[in-house]
């Protein structure tokens, strides 16, 4: 039996029926794609390796329990497991991306684009410039609250304490900042997509 030409579904079935080498072949077949996906989210080789191993521990446990029932969709299933483990990692480490307020701010530095090309890069650059210009047009008090809330991930209580205004005033400024941004976007027919 030549396993290298076997389908994922065949190999999953073989593993569930006791053929340990079938799982090894599945891992070898998809290792690069799954690891690259994980690394593109965490940007740390050690963490990516840990999550990769945890992904396959979960795969093995599910297969051994006989709980796998997505025949023919092995890779998307494993990618979903990896994706969920990446999210769990960020939740556990309380390390969701935070933004610093500086002139080099790049909103897309935290968004993953699996296949960047020249066109997408140009569109991203344009959107970043448009967002910066829009924010600069806001009144100073609204801009300050928006930057603290969205880019520094501060709570409205923290914003209130730092700016010396009530929480309701901070909430109001944020609301007006968003309303004003929408007005300017509509007025100038700006499209903010990538």
C-alpha positions as CSV (number, residue, x, y, z in Angstrom):
1,X,0.0,0.0,0.0
2,X,1.4,3.3,-1.1
3,X,0.4,5.8,1.5
4,X,1.9,8.9,-0.1
5,X,-0.9,8.8,-2.7
6,X,-3.6,8.1,-0.1
7,X,-6.3,10.7,0.7
8,X,-6.5,12.4,4.0
9,X,-9.7,10.6,4.7
10,X,-8.1,7.2,4.0
11,X,-5.2,8.0,6.3
12,X,-7.5,9.2,9.1
13,X,-9.5,6.0,8.8
14,X,-6.3,3.9,8.8
15,X,-5.1,5.6,11.9
16,X,-8.4,5.1,13.6
17,X,-8.1,1.4,12.8
18,X,-4.7,1.2,14.5
19,X,-2.2,2.2,11.8
20,X,0.1,4.6,13.7
21,X,2.2,5.5,10.7
22,X,-0.9,7.0,8.9
23,X,-1.0,9.8,11.4
24,X,2.7,10.4,10.9
25,X,2.1,10.8,7.2
26,X,-0.8,13.2,7.8
27,X,1.4,15.3,10.1
28,X,4.2,15.3,7.5
29,X,1.8,16.2,4.7
30,X,0.3,19.2,6.4
31,X,3.0,20.3,8.9
32,X,4.4,23.2,6.9
33,X,1.0,24.8,6.2
34,X,-0.3,24.4,9.7
35,X,2.9,25.6,11.4
36,X,3.1,28.6,9.0
37,X,-0.5,29.5,9.8
38,X,0.2,29.4,13.5
39,X,3.5,31.3,13.2
40,X,1.8,34.1,11.1
41,X,-0.5,34.7,14.1
42,X,2.0,34.5,17.1
43,X,5.3,35.6,15.5
44,X,7.3,33.4,17.9
45,X,8.9,30.1,17.0
46,X,8.7,28.6,20.4
47,X,5.0,29.5,20.9
48,X,4.2,28.4,17.4
49,X,5.9,25.0,18.0
50,X,4.0,24.6,21.3
51,X,0.6,25.4,19.7
52,X,1.5,23.1,16.7
53,X,2.1,20.2,19.2
54,X,-1.0,21.0,21.2
55,X,-3.0,21.0,17.9
56,X,-1.9,17.5,17.1
57,X,-2.4,16.3,20.7
58,X,-6.0,17.5,20.3
59,X,-6.3,15.8,16.9
60,X,-5.0,12.5,18.3
61,X,-7.3,12.6,21.3
62,X,-10.3,13.3,19.1
63,X,-9.4,10.5,16.7
64,X,-8.7,8.0,19.5
65,X,-12.2,8.8,21.0
66,X,-13.7,8.2,17.6
67,X,-15.2,11.7,17.7
68,X,-13.9,12.8,14.3
69,X,-16.7,12.8,11.7
70,X,-15.6,15.4,9.0
71,X,-14.5,12.9,6.4
72,X,-12.6,14.5,3.6
73,X,-12.1,17.8,5.4
74,X,-9.2,16.9,7.6
75,X,-7.0,20.0,6.9
76,X,-9.8,22.6,7.5
77,X,-10.7,20.7,10.7
78,X,-7.0,20.8,11.9
79,X,-6.7,24.5,10.9
80,X,-9.8,25.3,13.0
81,X,-8.3,23.5,16.0
82,X,-5.0,25.5,15.5
83,X,-6.9,28.7,15.1
84,X,-8.8,28.1,18.4
85,X,-5.6,27.3,20.2
86,X,-4.0,30.5,19.0
87,X,-7.0,32.4,20.4
88,X,-6.7,30.5,23.6
89,X,-3.0,31.4,23.8
90,X,-3.8,35.2,23.5
91,X,-6.6,34.9,26.0
92,X,-4.4,33.1,28.6
93,X,-1.5,35.4,28.2
94,X,-3.8,38.4,28.2
95,X,-1.8,39.6,25.2
96,X,-4.2,40.8,22.6
97,X,-2.4,43.3,20.5
98,X,-2.3,46.8,21.9
99,X,-1.4,49.9,19.9
100,X,0.9,52.8,20.8
101,X,0.1,56.3,19.7
102,X,3.0,57.3,17.5
103,X,3.4,58.6,14.0
104,X,4.5,55.2,12.8
105,X,1.2,53.6,13.9
106,X,0.2,50.9,11.4
107,X,-3.3,49.4,12.1
108,X,-2.5,46.6,9.6
109,X,0.6,45.5,11.6
110,X,-1.8,43.4,13.7
111,X,-4.0,42.1,11.0
112,X,-2.7,39.1,9.1
113,X,-2.8,39.0,5.3
114,X,-1.9,35.5,4.2
115,X,-1.0,36.4,0.7
116,X,0.1,40.0,0.4
117,X,0.6,41.3,-3.1
118,X,1.5,44.7,-4.5
119,X,-2.1,45.8,-5.0
120,X,-3.1,44.8,-1.5
121,X,0.0,46.7,-0.1
122,X,-1.0,49.8,-2.0
123,X,-4.6,49.6,-0.8
124,X,-3.5,49.2,2.8
125,X,-1.2,52.2,2.5
126,X,-4.0,54.3,1.2
127,X,-6.4,53.2,3.9
128,X,-3.8,53.9,6.6
129,X,-3.3,57.4,5.2
130,X,-7.0,58.0,5.0
131,X,-7.6,56.9,8.6
132,X,-4.8,59.1,9.9
133,X,-6.2,62.1,8.0
134,X,-9.7,61.4,9.3
135,X,-8.5,61.2,12.9
136,X,-6.5,64.4,12.6
137,X,-9.6,66.3,11.5
138,X,-11.4,65.5,14.8
139,X,-11.7,68.1,17.6
140,X,-8.8,67.6,20.0
141,X,-10.9,66.3,22.9
142,X,-12.6,63.6,20.7
143,X,-9.3,62.6,19.0
144,X,-7.7,62.2,22.5
145,X,-10.5,59.9,23.7
146,X,-10.5,57.9,20.5
147,X,-6.8,57.4,20.6
148,X,-6.8,56.3,24.2
149,X,-9.7,53.9,23.7
150,X,-8.9,52.3,20.3
151,X,-5.1,52.4,20.2
152,X,-4.1,52.2,23.9
153,X,-7.0,49.9,24.9
154,X,-7.8,52.0,27.9
155,X,-11.1,51.7,29.7
156,X,-13.5,54.6,29.9
157,X,-12.7,54.7,33.6
158,X,-9.0,55.1,32.9
159,X,-9.7,57.7,30.2
160,X,-11.8,59.6,32.7
161,X,-9.1,59.6,35.3
162,X,-6.3,60.6,32.9
163,X,-8.3,63.4,31.2
164,X,-10.0,64.7,34.3
165,X,-13.5,64.4,32.9
166,X,-16.4,62.2,34.0
167,X,-16.9,58.7,32.4
168,X,-20.1,60.0,30.8
169,X,-18.2,62.9,29.2
170,X,-15.5,60.4,27.9
171,X,-18.3,58.2,26.5
172,X,-19.9,61.2,24.8
173,X,-16.6,62.3,23.3
174,X,-16.0,58.8,21.9
175,X,-19.6,58.7,20.5
176,X,-19.2,62.1,18.8
177,X,-15.7,61.1,17.5
178,X,-17.3,58.1,15.7
179,X,-20.3,60.1,14.4
180,X,-17.9,62.8,13.1
181,X,-15.7,60.1,11.4
182,X,-18.7,58.6,9.7
183,X,-19.9,62.1,8.5
184,X,-16.5,62.8,7.0
185,X,-16.3,59.4,5.4
186,X,-19.8,59.8,3.9
187,X,-19.1,63.4,2.8
188,X,-15.9,62.5,0.9
189,X,-17.1,59.1,-0.3
190,X,-14.1,57.4,1.3
191,X,-13.9,53.7,1.1
192,X,-12.0,52.1,4.0
193,X,-11.5,48.5,2.9
194,X,-8.5,46.3,2.2
